[in-house]
Amino acid sequence: MDYVLEKAKSALASVKDNNYAKSAVAGVLAVASAAANAAADITATTAELTDAKTAVLAVGVAVLSIVVGIMLYKWIKRAL
């Protein structure tokens, strides 16, 4: 681990004194940030989420209906 830290320190020291190295590092960072921010095609993901929304909504309605049914049963049982 110390070897890696020493190499990193020496690399930073050489970049600090070298304008060409600074330009190279800036260029690499610019290209990397452009690639990281590239637009991704998310149409398939959006379609899958839309399909899943229908199923999740159906399950939610079923669970809510069961809970309300149980509450109504207890309410009616208590009233009688």
N, C-alpha and C positions, 0 to 999 in steps of 0.2 A: 504494500500500500504506500509506503514511503517513497518507493521508486516512482510510482505514478504521480504522486504529488510533486516530486522534484522535477519530473519531466514537464508537468503542467506549468510549474513556476518558470522554468527555463524557456518554455514556448511563449509564455506571456511576456517575459522580459525581451525576447527577440522581436516580438510584434510591437512592443512599446517603442522601440527605437527605429523601426523600419516602416516607412510610409507605404511601400509596395505591399507589405504583409497586411497592413491596416486596410488597404483597398481590397485586397483579396478576401479578407475576413468579412468586410462589409458586403462585398458581392455575393459571397456564399450565404450570408444571412438574408440578403434581399431575395435571392432565389428560393431559399428554404421557406421564407415567410410567404412568398407568392404561391408556392406549391401547397403550403398548409392551408391557405385561404381559398383554394380553388373551389369552384362551385361543384357540388356533388349531385348526382342524379338521385333524387329521393322520391320519384313517382311511384316506384314499386313499394317503398316503405309506407307512403301515404295510402296507397290502395289497401295494403294489408291492415293498416290501422283502422281504416274505414270499415273493412269487413269484420274485424274483431269487435268494433264498436257495437255492431248489431247483436252479436252473440253475448257480449257483456251486458248490454241493456236488457236482453231477454232473461238472463240469469238474475239480474238485479230486480227486475219486476217480479219474478217468481219468488225470490227470497222475501221481498217486501210483502207480497201477498200472503205468504205463509205466516209471517210475523203478525200481520194485521188479523189474519184468521184466528190465530191463537189468542190474541188479545180480545177479539170479539167473543170467542168461546168462553173465556174466563169471565168477561163482563156479563154475558147472558147467564152463565151458570150462577154467578153471585147474585144476580137480580132475582132468580127463581128461588 
